[in-house]
Amino acid sequence: MTAERRAAQRRYSTRFLLAMTAYSVLIVVMVFLIKRIEPLWIKALLALVPAIPIAVALSELLRFVASQDELERRVQFEAAAEAAILTCGLTFAWGLLEVAGMPRLPVIFVLPIFCAAYGFSVWRATRRYR
């Protein structure tokens, strides 16, 4: 790994970790405050605040992928495509189960499902191209 790639990896890891730390703090604060605030529009704004560090984390992921070479970008692209397909399939199947009476899957779980599928898919794609 070149010094430039190591620097990009370090920058991504640091910024991603900071964004996820901010998200973790903000989600706890939001859940605490949202029960104590009355106007719905303020609740809605407060509920969206944790989305800001998530957007930062996702933009850092895009920046990191853009800094990679062609093979690494291909791995990331294939992993993202596979994760999207898995997420769509799982959430669609769960939607059909909901019609049959299963409990509803809150939409907030879609991103964690995608992230888990993406992590698994990156691991698989990386092994494939070794």
Secondary structure, DSSP 8 states (H G I E B T S, - for coil): --HHHHHHHHHHHHHHHHHHHHHHHHHHHHHHHHTT---HHHHHHHHHTTHHHHHHHHHHHHHHHHTS-HHHHHHHHHHHHHHHHHHHHHHHHHHHHHHTT-----GGGHHHHHHHHHHHHHHHHHHHT-
